[in-house]
Amino acid sequence: MVEEKSPKDRVDELRKEIERYNYYYYTKNESLISDIEFDKLLKELEELEKKYPEYKNENSPTSFVGASNLKESKFQKVIHKKPMLSLNNSYNIEDVVAFTERVQKNLETNYKELEYVLELKLDGASISVTYENGELVRAVTRGDGIEGEDVTENILAIQSIPNFLKEDVSLEVRGEIVLPLSRFKTLNEERLQAGEEIFANPRNAASGTLRQIDSEIVKERGLDAYFYFVVDAEQYGFKTHKESLEYLEKVGIKTTGVADLISDMSVMEKRIAFWENEKENLDFETDGLVIKLNDITLWEEVGYTTKSPRWAIAYKFPAKQVTTELLGITWQVGRTGKVTPVAELKEVELSGSKVKRASLHNMDEIIRKDIRIGDRVFIEKAAEIIPQVVSSVKEIRTGEEKEVVAPTNCPVCQTLLEKEEGLVDLKCINPACPAIVQGGIEYFVSRDAMNISGFGSKIVERMLQLGYIKDITDIFELDKYKDELMTLDKMGEKSVEKLLASIEKSKSRPYSKTLYALGIPFVGKFLGDVLAKKSKNIDSLAAMTKDELLAMDGVGEKVAESVYGFFRDEASLDIIRKLKAHGVNFGKIIDDKKSEVVSEGKFTGKTFLFTGKLQKFKREEIKDLIESLGGTNLSSVSKKLDYLIVGEDAGSKLKKAEELGTVKILTEDEFLEFTK
C-alpha cells in the first residue's frame, strides 16, 4: 500500500517539479510536459498553498512568472520598465463568463455592458521592444517577468520587426516571436538531410533561435513577430485597447489583425468556436485566445495579482500535445501487408477525446526518436485526427525503460517479414494473411470508396470467420446469408436490410470511386479521379501502356508501374471480372472492344471549394455531387478556383477569394440552384 503524502511533502514535491519544468522551458527551450499538464500542477500547488498558507513562501513558483535561469545567460540582463506578467488560463466558456463577472465585481460602477477584445494567443517567445524617437533601441525577452535578456542584435535580424517606425514616437511594445509553420517544416527537412536533430515544435525553435549568439543564424531561420500591447498606453491618449492596436499598425508594427470587439457572451462562444476551427489555416502556432477588457481607463481599477492582470484572461484550446506513459507496442498488419508499430498508452485526454493508442510510424522512426517502452512520451493529433508519438522525455528516464525490438515474423499469420530495398517498412508478403484480407475489405467498403454503411471492422471480422465472405466480390452475394446475418450480434432485420440496400446502391458509385476502392498501390482519391477521367472506363485503363499512363498529369513512374502491373495480375483481373458481373460501375462500356465516351457533366471544366459549416451537405456528399456533375474539387483558394461555396462562419478562404476578385461566391442555396 502506497503511503499518502502529507500536504507539506506534496507542496515540496510540486515546487520541485514545477521549477524543473520551468528551467527546461525557459532556459533549455525544451518542454518536458504539455502546457495543460503544467497548468494542472500549478493549480494544485496554488490550492494547497491557499489551504495551508503556512507552507507558502516568497520563492514559490506561484508568485512569479517563469523561471529562466539568467545566471546561465550569455546576454546582458535588463530590468523591465513594467513587469511582463502572465495570464490566468481558462478552458471553457463558463470560465470566461466567471472572468467577466469578476471584472464587473472589481469595478465600483455597475456597467450594463462591458466590451472585450478577443485576440489570438500566439505560442512563441515573448519579447518587449523599445523605440526612441521612432528608432528601435532595445529588445528584451520575458525572462522571469521582472528581468529579461537583451537580444536587440537578434531582433534587428528579424525582417518583420521595423528598425524605424513611420512616426518619431517613443514607446515600448510587447509581442511574440514565432517561427512560421511553413518555415518550421522546411527547417526540419533541411536538418534531417544534414543529419541534425530536428526541432520538437515551432515554439522551442523560436525561443532557441532568439537566444543564439550569432545573429546570422537568426536571420537564416526566418523568424516572424506579432505585437499585441503598448506599455502605458494611456500616456498616448488611447482610451481603448483596440485603439492602441490600430495605432501599432499605423506606425508599421505588425499585429495579427485579429481584435474582435465583443460584449455578448453568446457571440463570444461562437467566435471561440470559430477560431478553434480556423486556427488550422494560420501559418503560426496558436494555443488559444486572449480576452481583454477593451476600456484601458478601467484597468487600474480592476487591478492585478502578483502574476497576472485581472482585466485579461487566456482561453486555451484543447491540448494539441500531451505527455503520457508508453506501456507497450502492438505490431499491426495493414491491407498492403505493411507492419506498423502502434503505441499502447496510459489513457490521456487529447484535443477533447480520450486516447489510448497512437501511431509510431515505423521502426526507423522509433530508433531515430529513441522511443523506449516505459518512456514518458509526447503525443499529438496529426491533422487533428490521428494521434501520433512525437518524442520521448529522456530527461526523466529511470533506467528501467526497455528498447523496442522489431518483429521478424508477421504477428498475424507468422510469415517471415520482408523489407523492400530502399524502403523502411516491414511487410507481410502472404496475400492470404487474414489481416491483409480484412484490411482490403474494410478499405473497399469505406466512405471514400464504395461507401457501404453498416460494415464496421468487427462485422467484417465476424463475416470472415463465418466464411460468408472471402474477398471483396463476396460482398455482393451476402443476400444469400440474410437469415444468418440477422442472428449476428447488433444486426437484426432492419440493420441487415439497410446493409443489403447499401451494397446494392454502391454498384452505381462513380467509376473514380470504384477504381479507388480496388486499392491499387499508390492510387488514392486524387489519382483515382485522374485515371477515371482520362480512361473513361476500366477496360480502356487496363489496355494502357506505361507511356500512356505517364503522360497523365500527376502520374509518376511509381504509379504507372503499379497501375500497369495491377492490370497484368491474373488475380486482380479475376476480381474485376466478378465485380463487373455483379453490376459494379467501371465506366460506360458498349462492348469488349469499343468504349463509349462518358458525356460531359454540367460542371465539366469547373473547379469548386467549400468553406465554413455547411447546413445542407456533409463534406463528402458535396464533393461527390460536384464530381458526379464533372467538376473538380480543389483544396485551397487560388486563381484556378471558379466557385467558392460558403457556409456559416466562413473565414480566411472567403476573405482570400474576395481579394482575388475572380472567384464566384455561392451560398448553399445558390449552389443547389446551380446544380439543376
Secondary structure as UniProt FT lines:
FT   HELIX           7..26
FT   HELIX           35..51
FT   HELIX           53..55
FT   TURN            58..59
FT   TURN            61..62
FT   HELIX           70..72
FT   STRAND          77..79
FT   STRAND          89..90
FT   HELIX           93..105
FT   STRAND          116..122
FT   STRAND          125..132
FT   TURN            133..134
FT   STRAND          135..141
FT   TURN            143..144
FT   STRAND          147..150
FT   HELIX           152..155
FT   TURN            156..157
FT   TURN            159..160
FT   STRAND          171..178
FT   HELIX           181..193
FT   TURN            194..195
FT   HELIX           202..210
FT   HELIX           215..221
FT   STRAND          224..230
FT   TURN            231..232
FT   HELIX           233..236
FT   HELIX           241..250
FT   TURN            251..252
FT   STRAND          260..262
FT   HELIX           265..278
FT   HELIX           279..281
FT   STRAND          286..293
FT   HELIX           296..298
FT   HELIX           299..302
FT   TURN            310..311
FT   STRAND          312..316
FT   STRAND          321..333
FT   TURN            335..336
FT   STRAND          338..350
FT   TURN            351..352
FT   STRAND          353..359
FT   HELIX           363..369
FT   STRAND          372..373
FT   STRAND          376..382
FT   TURN            383..385
FT   STRAND          386..392
FT   HELIX           394..396
FT   STRAND          402..403
FT   TURN            411..413
FT   STRAND          418..419
FT   TURN            421..422
FT   STRAND          426..427
FT   TURN            431..432
FT   HELIX           434..445
FT   TURN            447..450
FT   TURN            453..454
FT   HELIX           457..466
FT   HELIX           472..481
FT   HELIX           482..485
FT   TURN            486..487
FT   TURN            489..490
FT   HELIX           492..506
FT   TURN            507..508
FT   HELIX           511..517
FT   TURN            518..519
FT   TURN            521..522
FT   HELIX           525..535
FT   HELIX           538..542
FT   HELIX           546..550
FT   TURN            553..554
FT   HELIX           557..566
FT   TURN            567..568
FT   HELIX           570..581
FT   TURN            582..583
FT   TURN            602..605
FT   STRAND          607..611
FT   HELIX           619..628
FT   TURN            629..630
FT   STRAND          632..633
FT   TURN            639..640
FT   STRAND          643..646
FT   HELIX           652..660
FT   STRAND          664..667
FT   HELIX           668..675
//
